[in-house]
Amino acid sequence: MKKKDLTSMKEDKIELQETTISSKHVFDGTLLQVYVDDVKLPDGSHSTRDWIKHPGASAVVPVFRDGSIMLLKQFRYPPRKLFLEVPAGKIDAGETPKTTALRELEEESGLSCKNLEQVGSLFPAIGYADEEIFVYVGWDLDESNKQTDDDEFLINHKLHFSDALKMIESGEIKDGKTICALTQTYFWWKKHKPFPIDF
Amino acid sequence: MKKKDLTSMKEDKIELQETTISSKHVFDGTLLQVYVDDVKLPDGSHSTRDWIKHPGASAVVPVFRDGSIMLLKQFRYPPRKLFLEVPAGKIDAGETPKTTALRELEEESGLSCKNLEQVGSLFPAIGYADEEIFVYVGWDLDESNKQTDDDEFLINHKLHFSDALKMIESGEIKDGKTICALTQTYFWWKKHKPFPIDF
């Protein structure tokens, strides 16, 4: 069993890297772009990889002055369940992740914010998608007109940040990006403290 | 803007639910099964949903007596990057999530464990996949022979649980399931304390 320091990430990448031999676009959907690639493995042998090309996404944790945050209840078709989620959405062509964050925050929650900072990012499904989700925290919030996409049906759900963390613990929050976004924002907030929150 | 308690999840589900009109299996891959469904939205209008059918997966946080855990460095083809991850893998036909957890722990990290408890679960990509990942914590670990799948190339990386949490904060851990698994295990461990860890 090899034990190495994380500083060897670069060296390990070369050792573990899989390289593309050929790539085929096998499904062109409304949402999903699916590819099947032939790849060369580190030992020189070949394998295939099915994967989804995704433009990336942004997610925002909107924090109010009283330490509460705004989440959204949304029905998600693939798992056929209702989830409590942070406002988030796909990066459109020509957008920066920050522009997407501001747009989705306003479209989905009806909020705009004067301050928006990136707290991290995550890759939600590294086994089959290249998607990266950029995570932001927003504060100094203003309410504006709520507009949702035609096929989005959302219910706003305001709760204290500390209660949201308890809902990760209790299993009531099960959406991966929301668990990650709240965790990354919690760490960022404890370090930068734009204003005090009683966690 | 509607504000409701989470206790209304059931009522909200009816209000927000999308129902299947028809479903078509559009891609049958080695890894991915892609469907395109026609759905009826809550307002009665129609839309399409591209989605991936997934058998589910299990992930394990293996905790040693000294408070260290075993993660794995693995190159992931879709994002073309190296990630630090918890041992995890797909549920095979006929397996329970617990059986998968024990098998993947042994295959990927060379560890077996006397104690294994479920700490939670998460849905990594609710926008396009039905996958649920069941998260376990394992302790009283024994090393055994390491066996990896033919096309898996892994490097074990042992580190203290508290250092792994710091690597979520620093952004060095970016895999969604790993951030969620460590967060859920941290909460579970603080509550159940099988033995003390200096977080």
HADDOCK unambig.tbl for C-alpha pairs under 7 A between the chains (distance, minus, plus):
assign (segid A and resid 1 and name CA) (segid B and resid 156 and name CA) 6.63 0.50 0.50
assign (segid A and resid 2 and name CA) (segid B and resid 155 and name CA) 6.39 0.50 0.50
assign (segid A and resid 2 and name CA) (segid B and resid 156 and name CA) 6.18 0.50 0.50
assign (segid A and resid 3 and name CA) (segid B and resid 156 and name CA) 6.26 0.50 0.50
assign (segid A and resid 3 and name CA) (segid B and resid 157 and name CA) 5.75 0.50 0.50
assign (segid A and resid 4 and name CA) (segid B and resid 157 and name CA) 6.61 0.50 0.50
assign (segid A and resid 13 and name CA) (segid B and resid 75 and name CA) 6.78 0.50 0.50
assign (segid A and resid 13 and name CA) (segid B and resid 82 and name CA) 6.00 0.50 0.50
assign (segid A and resid 16 and name CA) (segid B and resid 75 and name CA) 5.77 0.50 0.50
assign (segid A and resid 16 and name CA) (segid B and resid 153 and name CA) 6.18 0.50 0.50
assign (segid A and resid 17 and name CA) (segid B and resid 75 and name CA) 5.86 0.50 0.50
assign (segid A and resid 18 and name CA) (segid B and resid 77 and name CA) 6.59 0.50 0.50
assign (segid A and resid 29 and name CA) (segid B and resid 50 and name CA) 6.67 0.50 0.50
assign (segid A and resid 30 and name CA) (segid B and resid 50 and name CA) 6.85 0.50 0.50
assign (segid A and resid 31 and name CA) (segid B and resid 50 and name CA) 6.03 0.50 0.50
assign (segid A and resid 32 and name CA) (segid B and resid 50 and name CA) 6.36 0.50 0.50
assign (segid A and resid 50 and name CA) (segid B and resid 29 and name CA) 6.68 0.50 0.50
assign (segid A and resid 50 and name CA) (segid B and resid 30 and name CA) 6.86 0.50 0.50
assign (segid A and resid 50 and name CA) (segid B and resid 31 and name CA) 6.04 0.50 0.50
assign (segid A and resid 50 and name CA) (segid B and resid 32 and name CA) 6.36 0.50 0.50
assign (segid A and resid 51 and name CA) (segid B and resid 78 and name CA) 5.77 0.50 0.50
assign (segid A and resid 74 and name CA) (segid B and resid 16 and name CA) 6.99 0.50 0.50
assign (segid A and resid 75 and name CA) (segid B and resid 13 and name CA) 6.79 0.50 0.50
assign (segid A and resid 75 and name CA) (segid B and resid 16 and name CA) 5.75 0.50 0.50
assign (segid A and resid 75 and name CA) (segid B and resid 17 and name CA) 5.87 0.50 0.50
assign (segid A and resid 76 and name CA) (segid B and resid 126 and name CA) 6.16 0.50 0.50
assign (segid A and resid 76 and name CA) (segid B and resid 127 and name CA) 6.51 0.50 0.50
assign (segid A and resid 77 and name CA) (segid B and resid 18 and name CA) 6.59 0.50 0.50
assign (segid A and resid 78 and name CA) (segid B and resid 51 and name CA) 5.78 0.50 0.50
assign (segid A and resid 78 and name CA) (segid B and resid 126 and name CA) 6.38 0.50 0.50
assign (segid A and resid 78 and name CA) (segid B and resid 127 and name CA) 6.81 0.50 0.50
assign (segid A and resid 78 and name CA) (segid B and resid 128 and name CA) 5.90 0.50 0.50
assign (segid A and resid 78 and name CA) (segid B and resid 129 and name CA) 5.30 0.50 0.50
assign (segid A and resid 78 and name CA) (segid B and resid 130 and name CA) 4.72 0.50 0.50
assign (segid A and resid 79 and name CA) (segid B and resid 126 and name CA) 6.51 0.50 0.50
assign (segid A and resid 79 and name CA) (segid B and resid 129 and name CA) 6.81 0.50 0.50
assign (segid A and resid 79 and name CA) (segid B and resid 130 and name CA) 4.11 0.50 0.50
assign (segid A and resid 82 and name CA) (segid B and resid 13 and name CA) 6.00 0.50 0.50
assign (segid A and resid 120 and name CA) (segid B and resid 171 and name CA) 6.21 0.50 0.50
assign (segid A and resid 121 and name CA) (segid B and resid 174 and name CA) 6.58 0.50 0.50
assign (segid A and resid 122 and name CA) (segid B and resid 174 and name CA) 4.61 0.50 0.50
assign (segid A and resid 122 and name CA) (segid B and resid 175 and name CA) 5.81 0.50 0.50
assign (segid A and resid 122 and name CA) (segid B and resid 176 and name CA) 5.60 0.50 0.50
assign (segid A and resid 123 and name CA) (segid B and resid 174 and name CA) 6.03 0.50 0.50
assign (segid A and resid 123 and name CA) (segid B and resid 175 and name CA) 5.16 0.50 0.50
assign (segid A and resid 123 and name CA) (segid B and resid 176 and name CA) 5.45 0.50 0.50
assign (segid A and resid 124 and name CA) (segid B and resid 124 and name CA) 5.55 0.50 0.50
assign (segid A and resid 124 and name CA) (segid B and resid 125 and name CA) 6.24 0.50 0.50
assign (segid A and resid 124 and name CA) (segid B and resid 175 and name CA) 6.44 0.50 0.50
assign (segid A and resid 124 and name CA) (segid B and resid 176 and name CA) 4.56 0.50 0.50
assign (segid A and resid 124 and name CA) (segid B and resid 177 and name CA) 6.90 0.50 0.50
assign (segid A and resid 125 and name CA) (segid B and resid 124 and name CA) 6.23 0.50 0.50
assign (segid A and resid 125 and name CA) (segid B and resid 125 and name CA) 6.58 0.50 0.50
assign (segid A and resid 125 and name CA) (segid B and resid 176 and name CA) 6.99 0.50 0.50
assign (segid A and resid 126 and name CA) (segid B and resid 76 and name CA) 6.17 0.50 0.50
assign (segid A and resid 126 and name CA) (segid B and resid 78 and name CA) 6.38 0.50 0.50
assign (segid A and resid 126 and name CA) (segid B and resid 79 and name CA) 6.53 0.50 0.50
assign (segid A and resid 127 and name CA) (segid B and resid 76 and name CA) 6.51 0.50 0.50
assign (segid A and resid 127 and name CA) (segid B and resid 78 and name CA) 6.81 0.50 0.50
assign (segid A and resid 128 and name CA) (segid B and resid 78 and name CA) 5.91 0.50 0.50
assign (segid A and resid 129 and name CA) (segid B and resid 78 and name CA) 5.30 0.50 0.50
assign (segid A and resid 129 and name CA) (segid B and resid 79 and name CA) 6.82 0.50 0.50
assign (segid A and resid 130 and name CA) (segid B and resid 78 and name CA) 4.71 0.50 0.50
assign (segid A and resid 130 and name CA) (segid B and resid 79 and name CA) 4.11 0.50 0.50
assign (segid A and resid 153 and name CA) (segid B and resid 16 and name CA) 6.18 0.50 0.50
assign (segid A and resid 155 and name CA) (segid B and resid 2 and name CA) 6.36 0.50 0.50
assign (segid A and resid 156 and name CA) (segid B and resid 1 and name CA) 6.67 0.50 0.50
assign (segid A and resid 156 and name CA) (segid B and resid 2 and name CA) 6.22 0.50 0.50
assign (segid A and resid 156 and name CA) (segid B and resid 3 and name CA) 6.24 0.50 0.50
assign (segid A and resid 157 and name CA) (segid B and resid 3 and name CA) 5.80 0.50 0.50
assign (segid A and resid 157 and name CA) (segid B and resid 4 and name CA) 6.61 0.50 0.50
assign (segid A and resid 169 and name CA) (segid B and resid 184 and name CA) 6.26 0.50 0.50
assign (segid A and resid 169 and name CA) (segid B and resid 187 and name CA) 5.83 0.50 0.50
assign (segid A and resid 171 and name CA) (segid B and resid 120 and name CA) 6.19 0.50 0.50
assign (segid A and resid 174 and name CA) (segid B and resid 121 and name CA) 6.56 0.50 0.50
assign (segid A and resid 174 and name CA) (segid B and resid 122 and name CA) 4.60 0.50 0.50
assign (segid A and resid 174 and name CA) (segid B and resid 123 and name CA) 6.02 0.50 0.50
assign (segid A and resid 175 and name CA) (segid B and resid 122 and name CA) 5.81 0.50 0.50
assign (segid A and resid 175 and name CA) (segid B and resid 123 and name CA) 5.16 0.50 0.50
assign (segid A and resid 175 and name CA) (segid B and resid 124 and name CA) 6.44 0.50 0.50
assign (segid A and resid 176 and name CA) (segid B and resid 122 and name CA) 5.59 0.50 0.50
assign (segid A and resid 176 and name CA) (segid B and resid 123 and name CA) 5.44 0.50 0.50
assign (segid A and resid 176 and name CA) (segid B and resid 124 and name CA) 4.54 0.50 0.50
assign (segid A and resid 176 and name CA) (segid B and resid 125 and name CA) 7.00 0.50 0.50
assign (segid A and resid 176 and name CA) (segid B and resid 176 and name CA) 6.47 0.50 0.50
assign (segid A and resid 176 and name CA) (segid B and resid 177 and name CA) 6.94 0.50 0.50
assign (segid A and resid 176 and name CA) (segid B and resid 180 and name CA) 6.56 0.50 0.50
assign (segid A and resid 177 and name CA) (segid B and resid 124 and name CA) 6.89 0.50 0.50
assign (segid A and resid 177 and name CA) (segid B and resid 176 and name CA) 6.94 0.50 0.50
assign (segid A and resid 179 and name CA) (segid B and resid 180 and name CA) 6.09 0.50 0.50
assign (segid A and resid 180 and name CA) (segid B and resid 176 and name CA) 6.54 0.50 0.50
assign (segid A and resid 180 and name CA) (segid B and resid 179 and name CA) 6.08 0.50 0.50
assign (segid A and resid 180 and name CA) (segid B and resid 180 and name CA) 6.12 0.50 0.50
assign (segid A and resid 184 and name CA) (segid B and resid 169 and name CA) 6.27 0.50 0.50
assign (segid A and resid 187 and name CA) (segid B and resid 169 and name CA) 5.83 0.50 0.50
